[in-house]
Amino acid sequence: MERFIEWRIITDIILLTAIIYYIYRTLLSTGTWKIAVGLTLAVLLAMVARVLGLQGTEWIFSNFSSIALLMLLIIFQPEIRRILERSFFFGQFQRQEKNVQLRELLDQVLFDLAERRWGALIVVPGQVPIRQWVTEGIVLNGLPSLQLFLSLFDSSSPGHDGAVIVENNRVERFAVHLPLSKSDKLSKMYGTRHNAALGLAEKTDALVFIVSEERGVVSVCLDGILIPLKKRGDAGKYIDAHFEARMPGVYLKKTPKKLPSLGGVIGSFGIAVLLWATLIQPKTEQREMLYTVPIEYQGKDKNILLTEKPAEVKLLIGGPIAALQSIDPSQFRVRVDISALGSGRHKVHLSDENVDIPDRFKVVDMDPSVFDIELKQFTTRKIPIKPQIIGRLPEGYALTSIELAPADIELLVPPDEKEMVTNLTTTPIYLSGLRESTIMYCKVIVAEGLQAKDRKMSDVMVRLTIKNTGEAR
């Protein structure tokens, strides 16, 4: 069991490391890594405060955590969307034919345009769809050729400032406008064309080539990074790598994949271990807590009463400490079925079947687990109610009548007392000072061991009729 738990913890930390590293790479490619570093430092501070027991710092982080989470969702909405899109399309590859000529053609086109100082944007989509990030442009769906690309990016062409989309070995559309980058990666020497290329590369995994008309330089944007290309043939290498990543095994010539950053992996692993040790592990650690839970007796006959019974039981509940601290004890139930028990004393043995708790908890112990109860068979009798009158009316006044509603009440009377109970009395009614008829509501005094049939003793209305006799002096 311990080995299984250790294996599960190691797997959990490895997965956390992969998730953190993936988020880190995405933030790095979108230029929001500075904000991410600040947030990471804040999280680390919160962890240190928790470990050292700094209550003031913990209070600040715990009270502002909900607001901070909402702000993060707003700030990192594009990055979150990109991560989800890439996760959804991970492993889903669009079928494309192997075409080495396309790779060579694009490489030739890019450097020929650079020699002519004609600006250009050529997009080769990846796994993530780009339609939501670009304008429609003009549908072409033409076979790629050097003459076609030169005509599209000729300065006299109406769509030369837009981008050309190359997909499925076709020039799908041209005069397409790309989203501008919101990061500060590029220096001010780069213009709108480079910012547009970087903007699309930050939001998708598309391969975007740029030709600068001012400097005659060919560059490529991939995963939010701008890379200048020095010589002919460099563009073909990136195209090979791009399609090999989309469809492993399609190209005979495999380009080496970029290995993950060692520093990034080590940092992600360290953060994952720290998260596990300070936040996740304490919340998932198994603990035990003691709760006092009332006992519910079910299945009682209306004429059988429990005259001796424990009212509650102490339960030692085991489960994740975070769940134990947040659970409402009213969710715990202890039920005892006495429908099959007759009159007399009985011994009750509690087990897990008597306890109703959520699935993530378990009953470790209960006290008492064995106890005695006593049931008595009662008979139903109507007992008259007698008002308890105390004192006298003032001189010259007379009490002419007393009415009670109800005049009697049904009681459950134990067999050994059925002959002793003849009437019931109300709480005292004091006549002193009364000079007119009145209505009072009084409680009924019932001897110990007796109970109303409907389990509830209602108040009795007492109507006193008082008459002025005129004999006062």
Long-range contacts (C-beta under 8 A, 24 or more apart in sequence): 9-276, 12-276, 12-280, 13-269, 13-272, 13-273, 13-276, 14-272, 16-272, 16-275, 16-276, 17-265, 17-268, 17-269, 17-272, 18-268, 20-268, 20-271, 20-272, 21-260, 21-264, 21-265, 21-268, 22-83, 23-83, 24-264, 24-267, 24-268, 25-223, 25-264, 26-79, 26-82, 26-83, 26-86, 27-76, 27-79, 28-224, 29-201, 29-202, 29-223, 29-224, 29-225, 30-78, 30-79, 30-82, 30-183, 30-202, 30-203, 30-224, 31-181, 31-182, 31-183, 31-184, 31-185, 31-202, 31-224, 32-75, 32-76, 32-79, 32-183, 35-75, 35-76, 39-72, 40-271, 44-274, 47-274, 47-275, 47-278, 47-279, 50-278, 50-279, 51-278, 78-182, 78-202, 78-203, 82-128, 82-202, 82-203, 82-204, 85-128, 85-129, 85-204, 86-127, 86-128, 86-205, 89-127, 89-128, 89-129, 90-127, 92-127, 93-127, 93-246, 93-247, 94-127, 94-168, 94-246, 95-247, 96-168, 96-169, 96-243, 96-246, 96-247, 96-250, 97-168, 97-169, 98-250, 98-251, 99-169, 102-144, 102-166, 102-169, 102-239, 103-236, 103-239, 103-240, 104-236, 105-144, 105-145, 105-146, 106-144, 106-166, 106-209, 106-235, 106-236, 106-239, 107-232, 107-233, 107-234, 107-235, 107-236, 107-239, 108-146, 108-232, 109-146, 109-149, 109-150, 110-209, 110-211, 110-218, 110-229, 110-235, 111-218, 111-232, 111-235, 112-146, 112-150, 113-149, 113-150, 113-153, 113-211, 113-218, 114-211, 114-212, 114-216, 114-217, 114-218, 115-216, 117-213, 117-214, 117-216, 118-150, 118-153, 118-154, 118-155, 118-160, 118-211, 118-213, 119-153, 119-160, 119-161, 119-193, 119-211, 119-212, 119-213, 120-149, 120-153, 120-164, 120-209, 120-210, 120-211, 121-162, 121-163, 121-164, 121-178, 121-193, 121-196, 121-197, 121-208, 121-209, 121-210, 121-211, 122-149, 122-163, 122-164, 122-166, 122-208, 122-209, 123-163, 123-164, 123-165, 123-166, 123-176, 123-178, 123-200, 123-206, 123-207, 123-208, 123-209, 124-166, 124-167, 124-206, 124-207, 124-208, 124-209, 124-239, 124-242, 125-165, 125-167, 125-204, 125-206, 126-204, 126-205, 126-206, 126-207, 126-242, 126-245, 126-246, 127-205, 127-246, 128-203, 128-204, 128-205, 128-206, 129-204, 130-165, 130-200, 130-204, 130-206, 133-178, 133-179, 133-199, 133-200, 133-203, 133-204, 134-163, 134-165, 134-176, 134-177, 134-178, 134-179, 134-200, 135-176, 135-177, 136-173, 136-176, 137-162, 137-163, 137-165, 137-173, 137-174, 137-175, 137-176, 137-177, 138-173, 138-174, 138-175, 139-172, 139-173, 140-171, 140-172, 140-173, 140-174, 141-170, 141-171, 141-172, 141-173, 142-170, 142-171, 143-170, 143-171, 144-169, 144-170, 144-171, 153-211, 161-193, 163-196, 163-197, 163-208, 178-208, 179-203, 183-224, 185-224, 185-226, 186-226, 190-226, 194-219, 194-221, 194-226, 197-221, 197-226, 198-224, 198-226, 201-225, 207-238, 207-239, 207-242, 209-235, 282-321, 282-322, 283-320, 283-321, 283-322, 284-320, 284-321, 284-322, 285-320, 285-321, 286-318, 286-319, 286-320, 286-321, 287-318, 287-319, 287-320, 287-321, 287-324, 288-316, 288-317, 288-318, 288-364, 289-316, 289-317, 289-324, 290-314, 290-315, 290-316, 290-317, 291-315, 291-317, 291-329, 291-332, 292-329, 293-329, 293-332, 293-333, 293-334, 294-334, 295-334, 295-335, 295-336, 296-333, 296-334, 296-335, 296-336, 297-336, 297-338, 297-373, 298-335, 298-336, 298-337, 298-338, 298-339, 299-337, 299-338, 299-339, 299-340, 300-338, 300-339, 301-339, 302-453, 303-377, 303-378, 303-379, 303-380, 303-412, 304-342, 304-343, 304-375, 304-376, 304-377, 304-378, 305-375, 305-376, 305-378, 305-412, 305-451, 306-338, 306-373, 306-374, 306-375, 307-374, 307-375, 307-376, 307-449, 308-345, 308-372, 308-373, 308-374, 309-371, 309-373, 309-374, 310-368, 310-371, 310-373, 313-350, 313-366, 313-367, 313-368, 314-366, 314-367, 315-355, 315-357, 315-363, 315-365, 315-366, 316-363, 316-364, 316-365, 316-366, 316-367, 317-357, 317-361, 317-362, 317-363, 317-364, 318-361, 318-362, 318-363, 318-364, 319-360, 319-361, 319-362, 320-360, 323-360, 323-361, 324-361, 327-358, 327-361, 331-357, 331-358, 332-356, 332-357, 333-357, 334-366, 338-373, 338-375, 341-373, 341-375, 342-375, 342-377, 343-375, 343-376, 343-377, 344-374, 344-375, 345-372, 345-373, 345-374, 346-372, 346-373, 346-374, 346-375, 347-371, 347-372, 348-372, 348-373, 376-414, 376-415, 377-414, 377-415, 378-412, 378-413, 378-414, 378-415, 378-451, 379-412, 379-413, 379-414, 379-415, 379-418, 380-410, 380-411, 380-412, 380-413, 380-453, 381-410, 381-411, 381-413, 381-418, 381-421, 382-408, 382-409, 382-410, 382-411, 383-408, 383-409, 383-410, 383-411, 383-413, 383-421, 383-422, 383-423, 383-424, 384-408, 384-423, 384-424, 385-409, 385-423, 385-424, 385-425, 385-426, 385-444, 385-460, 386-423, 386-424, 386-425, 386-426, 387-425, 387-426, 387-429, 387-442, 387-462, 388-425, 388-426, 388-427, 388-428, 388-429, 388-445, 389-429, 389-431, 390-428, 390-429, 390-430, 390-431, 391-430, 391-431, 391-432, 392-431, 392-432, 393-431, 393-432, 393-434, 393-435, 393-466, 394-432, 394-433, 394-434, 394-435, 394-472, 395-471, 395-472, 395-473, 396-468, 396-469, 396-470, 396-471, 396-472, 397-434, 397-435, 397-466, 397-467, 397-468, 397-469, 397-472, 398-466, 398-467, 398-469, 399-431, 399-464, 399-465, 399-466, 400-465, 400-466, 400-467, 401-463, 401-464, 401-465, 402-462, 402-463, 402-464, 402-465, 403-462, 403-463, 403-465, 404-460, 404-461, 404-462, 404-463, 405-460, 405-461, 405-463, 406-458, 406-460, 409-444, 409-452, 409-457, 409-458, 410-452, 410-453, 410-454, 411-446, 411-450, 411-451, 411-452, 411-453, 412-450, 412-451, 412-452, 412-453, 413-450, 414-449, 414-450, 417-447, 417-449, 417-450, 421-447, 421-450, 426-460, 426-462, 429-462, 429-464, 434-464, 434-466, 435-466, 435-468, 436-466, 437-463, 437-464, 437-465, 437-466, 438-463, 438-464, 438-466, 439-463, 439-464, 440-464
